[in-house]
Amino acid sequence: MHVLFLHAAREWSGTARLFARAARGISERGAKVTLVVTPDSNVHMAVSPRRDPGQPRHTPIPEPFEIIPLSTEGFFFSAARRLRRIFRRWDADAVFVTTDHEHLIAATACWMSRNGSVVRWTPAGQKLDMGLMGRWAARLAKTSYLFASETDRRAASIPKNAIESSVAEIGVDVSTYPTNGGRASAAEGDSAGDGKQTGPLKYIVCVYDPTSRGRAATAIRTVSMLAPRHPNLRLMIVGPGSDDEDLRMQAAALRVLHLVSFLGERDDVINLMRDAHLGWVVADADTGAYGTLDLMALGIPAVASEEGIAQRYIANGISGALYPPDDSATTAATVAGMLLSEDDREMMGKAARTRVAREFPETEMIEGFDRAANNARARGRR
């Protein structure tokens, strides 16, 4: 079986990480796997080194799947022809995609070759959104739809001519995460020059994506409310777009610019999380799902909005805390309570790690992708 993953986005995201992990898992089960990415993109640079996506860049790992850079810009038919020509013989049984544009390119390549089906992934917590290109692609090639949960699948409007849809719950391998998370950072003597900090610094790592500016503003506002009673509190916002100038202006307006670090896209996020006292997930979709699971697997309790994807993974008051949106006072009280009680925080961290290991294992996720690929293969022969 030959499985193809087509990911055209340039920025590293939870979906890119998901495709890389699924590609590795399926290839280790004996399938031929190819990951097609945009040349010289952040995704290309992230998967090309011999390392585990999501882990520090120096971590050596084998690469059991093929990585091919291919531009998908321009007219979809030209991109489909380029995709088809990179193989001596088009033998792709299943092509995983996410967007309408990717769907149409993959479906056109399958249609021209008279072989293969498309599996369309819908990011966690999102609704299946198909425009004209997506609907036309579904007519060109048999398409299966893959979701991150049963809730997402039930909420979707799936085309009538689709192959049977399925679920692949996002998960992680807890055994690959260190167990010493939630400790004070070694930089506990640095106070950013405010002269008021009287103990070791306490870091909150905030997982960000470009859609979460409003939720990140809540985190900054909460730090401004807690700063007078917690002078050793620091907020680190990390993720694509987190070094945005508008976020800096919000922090400056609240006079906490010296307490907030805007780190942008980093490849050492796991190391940053290890030094955190708390995690704060403002990202959504697959990026938010992975951010939450990473924190919980490290034994670090996380806080997140009740309306975000993180509520799927956090057991409120047991493995973390969920706060009502647009309620800064309640949010600040929740975070302050978690910072003050070290015993409760450690109990939450242990419960979080146990919950991830029990309910969100990576093996189940890979099984879901493998099952979708086999189902598409069985229905895709023309």
VOGU-3710 file (C-alpha; in Angstrom, 3 decimals, decimal comma):
1> mhvlflhaar> 0,000/0,000/0,000  1,259/3,472/-0,905  -0,022/6,331/1,258  0,556/9,957/0,301  0,292/12,952/2,644  -0,137/16,296/0,866  0,412/19,373/3,042  0,698/22,706/1,217  0,833/25,125/4,185  4,175/26,825/4,799
11> ewsgtarlfa> 3,928/27,320/8,572  4,562/24,543/11,060  1,297/23,731/12,823  -0,488/21,003/14,689  -1,808/19,610/11,403  1,704/19,414/9,935  2,894/17,625/13,062  -0,094/15,289/12,922  0,627/14,315/9,311  4,307/13,727/10,116
21> raargiserg> 3,466/11,516/13,093  0,800/9,595/11,182  3,172/9,139/8,237  5,812/7,678/10,521  3,339/5,400/12,269  1,839/4,023/9,060  5,270/3,491/7,493  6,386/1,531/10,556  3,435/-0,785/9,901  4,897/-1,691/6,509
31> akvtlvvtpd> 3,251/0,771/4,118  5,115/2,886/1,599  4,580/6,495/2,726  5,394/9,803/1,024  5,038/13,244/2,615  4,716/16,056/0,055  5,441/19,546/1,411  6,060/23,043/0,061  9,762/23,605/-0,780  11,793/25,761/1,649
41> snvhmavspr> 8,815/26,148/3,975  8,919/25,860/7,759  7,243/22,473/7,387  9,943/21,299/4,968  12,694/22,436/7,337  10,957/20,835/10,326  10,534/17,363/8,836  13,742/17,194/6,802  16,275/16,940/9,693  16,533/13,561/11,358
51> rdpgqprhtp> 14,430/14,514/14,341  11,008/13,996/15,865  8,615/16,829/14,900  7,608/18,662/18,043  10,823/17,718/19,838  14,161/19,616/19,979  15,963/19,809/16,635  18,950/17,799/17,850  16,914/14,652/18,640  18,087/11,941/16,184
61> ipepfeiipl> 15,482/9,588/14,723  15,196/7,392/11,639  13,104/8,614/8,716  10,985/5,677/7,549  9,047/7,730/4,987  9,973/9,721/1,889  9,833/13,537/1,930  9,290/15,282/-1,416  9,201/19,084/-1,826  6,603/20,176/-4,381
71> stegfffsaa> 5,065/23,568/-5,081  1,256/23,517/-5,265  0,882/27,186/-6,164  -0,952/28,323/-9,256  -3,627/26,543/-11,262  -4,753/23,327/-9,566  -4,538/21,240/-12,751  -0,878/22,165/-13,248  -0,147/21,300/-9,620  -1,923/17,953/-10,037
81> rrlrrifrrw> 0,176/17,143/-13,106  3,358/17,993/-11,208  2,226/15,805/-8,318  1,515/12,904/-10,648  4,835/13,252/-12,492  7,027/13,008/-9,393  6,305/9,280/-9,385  7,487/6,961/-12,133  4,110/5,243/-11,836  1,187/6,672/-9,898
91> dadavfvttd> 0,448/3,959/-7,360  -0,950/6,047/-4,510  -3,806/4,172/-2,851  -4,780/6,950/-0,428  -3,932/10,661/-0,370  -4,439/12,568/2,896  -5,315/16,278/2,564  -6,824/19,046/4,687  -7,992/21,985/2,550  -10,169/22,424/-0,547
101> hehliaatac> -7,118/23,311/-2,643  -5,198/20,202/-1,568  -8,324/18,098/-2,046  -8,793/19,266/-5,647  -5,122/18,703/-6,536  -5,106/15,187/-5,067  -8,472/14,258/-6,600  -7,355/15,475/-10,038  -4,158/13,403/-9,826  -6,170/10,321/-8,857
111> wmsrngsvvr> -8,693/10,983/-11,639  -5,965/11,327/-14,275  -4,304/8,102/-13,098  -7,575/6,179/-12,620  -6,312/4,991/-9,253  -6,438/6,059/-5,626  -8,820/7,797/-3,247  -8,613/10,911/-1,100  -8,902/11,053/2,695  -9,790/14,527/3,905
121> wtpagqkldm> -8,810/15,412/7,465  -10,865/17,954/9,405  -8,788/19,646/12,166  -9,835/18,970/15,753  -12,865/20,909/16,884  -13,490/22,362/13,425  -16,442/21,832/11,102  -16,019/20,285/7,678  -16,060/23,357/5,429  -16,234/22,544/1,725
131> glmgrwaarl> -16,475/25,221/-0,926  -16,942/24,827/-4,649  -13,446/23,375/-5,139  -13,963/20,805/-2,397  -17,339/19,688/-3,738  -15,949/19,356/-7,235  -12,977/17,370/-5,907  -15,337/14,963/-4,160  -16,923/14,236/-7,559  -13,579/13,666/-9,266
141> aktsylfase> -12,288/11,017/-6,867  -13,789/8,857/-4,156  -13,284/10,639/-0,850  -13,321/9,522/2,760  -13,587/11,977/5,653  -11,516/11,666/8,799  -12,284/13,483/12,056  -10,604/13,965/15,435  -13,632/12,857/17,462  -17,084/11,364/17,183
151> tdrraasipk> -18,499/14,767/18,110  -16,802/16,368/15,109  -18,024/13,609/12,815  -21,644/13,893/13,980  -21,558/17,666/13,458  -20,282/17,383/9,872  -22,355/17,530/6,698  -20,722/14,727/4,729  -21,441/14,425/0,975  -23,726/11,534/0,071
161> naiessvaei> -21,245/9,976/-2,360  -18,471/9,778/0,261  -16,637/6,685/1,380  -17,506/5,780/4,962  -16,099/8,401/7,364  -13,961/7,503/10,378  -12,264/8,936/13,484  -8,608/9,270/14,523  -8,335/10,840/17,984  -5,164/12,945/18,299
171> gvdvstyptn> -2,796/11,410/20,839  0,802/11,395/22,031  3,265/8,845/23,368  3,634/9,763/27,044  6,745/7,564/27,418  8,736/10,016/25,235  8,131/12,937/27,621  10,267/13,649/30,700  8,539/13,479/34,062  10,193/16,448/35,764
181> ggrasaaegd> 7,897/19,136/34,357  6,522/21,976/36,399  9,767/22,901/38,144  11,115/26,388/38,533  13,337/27,598/35,724  17,063/27,858/36,159  16,679/31,546/35,284  15,094/32,221/38,664  17,482/35,068/39,397  16,415/37,123/36,367
191> sagdgkqtgp> 13,685/39,631/37,105  13,629/41,637/33,858  14,914/44,610/35,768  11,809/45,386/37,836  13,522/44,879/41,181  10,351/43,569/42,878  10,655/39,812/42,471  11,391/38,105/45,799  11,565/34,398/44,878  12,069/32,009/42,008
201> lkyivcvydp> 10,326/33,023/38,829  7,112/31,206/37,954  6,563/30,775/34,231  3,300/30,331/32,379  3,821/29,016/28,835  1,063/30,139/26,506  0,558/28,069/23,315  -0,477/30,420/20,509  -1,572/30,260/16,881  -2,479/33,058/14,431
211> tsrgraatai> -6,217/32,688/15,166  -5,941/33,233/18,917  -5,025/36,890/19,359  -8,144/37,655/21,396  -7,588/34,727/23,756  -3,935/35,680/24,149  -5,077/39,161/25,171  -7,002/37,519/28,029  -3,785/35,856/29,211  -1,902/39,161/29,108
221> rtvsmlaprh> -4,716/40,924/30,947  -4,727/38,203/33,609  -0,984/38,636/34,205  -1,515/42,375/34,627  -4,152/41,686/37,295  -1,938/39,178/39,144  1,342/41,101/38,893  0,914/43,232/42,067  0,538/40,110/44,281  2,783/37,843/42,173
231> pnlrlmivgp> 5,834/39,901/41,157  7,726/36,733/40,199  5,150/35,687/37,588  6,203/35,635/33,916  4,257/34,809/30,749  5,915/33,269/27,667  3,784/33,257/24,507  5,068/30,804/21,909  3,850/29,729/18,480  3,554/31,075/14,932
241> gsddedlrmq> 2,562/34,740/15,050  3,127/35,158/18,789  5,753/37,854/18,162  3,054/40,048/16,608  3,411/43,754/17,264  -0,249/44,112/18,301  0,313/41,727/21,210  3,292/43,800/22,338  1,186/46,934/22,202  -1,489/45,302/24,382
251> aaalrvlhlv> 1,126/44,324/26,956  2,616/47,800/26,867  -0,819/49,387/27,353  -1,314/47,227/30,468  2,225/48,051/31,660  3,359/44,412/31,747  5,619/44,390/28,703  8,559/43,531/30,983  6,665/40,467/32,291  5,708/38,955/28,911
261> sflgerddvi> 8,003/37,281/26,371  6,858/37,011/22,738  8,874/34,089/21,418  7,397/33,418/17,983  7,770/30,023/16,329  10,293/27,846/18,179  11,585/24,304/17,796  12,305/23,871/21,519  8,752/24,248/22,804  8,927/21,045/24,843
271> nlmrdahlgw> 11,970/22,346/26,712  10,168/25,621/27,421  7,174/23,720/28,755  9,347/21,615/31,066  10,277/24,747/33,040  6,703/26,018/33,338  4,564/26,081/36,445  1,406/26,301/34,366  0,403/26,005/30,743  -2,111/28,218/28,998
281> vvadadtgay> -3,600/27,051/25,693  -5,097/29,776/23,509  -4,446/28,015/20,182  -7,263/26,145/18,512  -7,701/23,155/16,177  -4,800/20,679/15,893  -2,234/23,143/17,300  -4,341/23,632/20,411  -4,894/19,891/20,762  -1,177/19,134/20,622
291> gtldlmalgi> -0,321/22,045/22,920  -2,735/20,732/25,547  -1,553/17,132/25,248  2,117/18,157/25,411  1,568/20,060/28,645  -0,480/17,274/30,200  2,043/14,600/29,154  4,756/16,635/30,897  2,697/16,679/34,078  1,931/20,395/33,851
301> pavaseegia> -1,663/21,481/34,510  -3,107/23,750/31,838  -5,746/26,453/31,773  -7,883/27,164/28,724  -11,187/28,665/27,650  -14,337/26,605/27,992  -15,046/27,280/24,308  -11,707/26,072/22,888  -10,497/22,667/21,751  -8,615/22,204/25,044
311> qryiangisg> -11,890/21,460/26,858  -11,892/18,155/24,976  -8,786/17,053/26,905  -8,803/18,924/30,236  -10,917/17,550/33,081  -11,861/20,785/34,819  -10,507/20,956/38,354  -8,786/17,575/38,042  -6,131/17,790/35,323  -6,340/21,540/34,724
321> alyppddsat> -8,816/24,383/34,733  -11,306/25,824/32,251  -12,356/29,451/32,510  -15,427/31,196/31,047  -14,594/33,453/28,099  -14,661/37,223/28,602  -14,507/36,938/32,391  -11,113/38,284/33,427  -11,842/38,321/37,154  -12,778/34,622/37,274
331> taatvagmll> -9,820/33,747/35,084  -7,397/35,625/37,324  -8,827/33,953/40,432  -8,470/30,516/38,832  -4,841/31,076/37,834  -3,974/32,613/41,200  -5,397/29,597/43,041  -3,304/27,210/40,951  -0,153/29,247/41,549  -0,624/29,449/45,332
341> seddremmgk> -1,253/25,762/46,033  1,838/23,771/45,065  0,347/20,467/46,244  -2,830/20,923/44,211  -0,807/21,902/41,165  1,347/18,771/41,395  -1,714/16,566/41,878  -3,297/18,101/38,798  -0,108/17,491/36,825  -0,021/13,817/37,782
351> aartrvaref> -3,705/13,432/36,936  -3,116/15,129/33,574  -0,285/12,776/32,635  -2,328/9,750/33,673  -5,343/10,948/31,669  -3,286/11,385/28,484  -1,676/7,958/28,813  -5,050/6,295/29,374  -7,369/8,169/27,017  -5,235/9,743/24,279
361> petemiegfd> -2,478/7,308/23,235  -0,697/7,911/19,950  -1,195/4,284/18,933  -4,950/4,823/18,649  -4,400/7,876/16,457  -2,121/5,947/14,092  -4,613/3,089/14,028  -7,296/5,553/12,932  -5,170/6,882/10,071  -4,177/3,364/9,028
371> raannararg> -7,792/2,242/9,044  -8,822/5,246/6,915  -6,028/4,534/4,418  -7,004/0,881/4,080  -10,656/1,781/3,661  -9,768/4,289/0,940  -7,568/1,711/-0,762  -10,352/-0,846/-0,848  -12,782/1,631/-2,408  -10,372/3,528/-4,650
381> rr> -9,526/0,943/-7,305  -11,114/1,958/-10,608
//
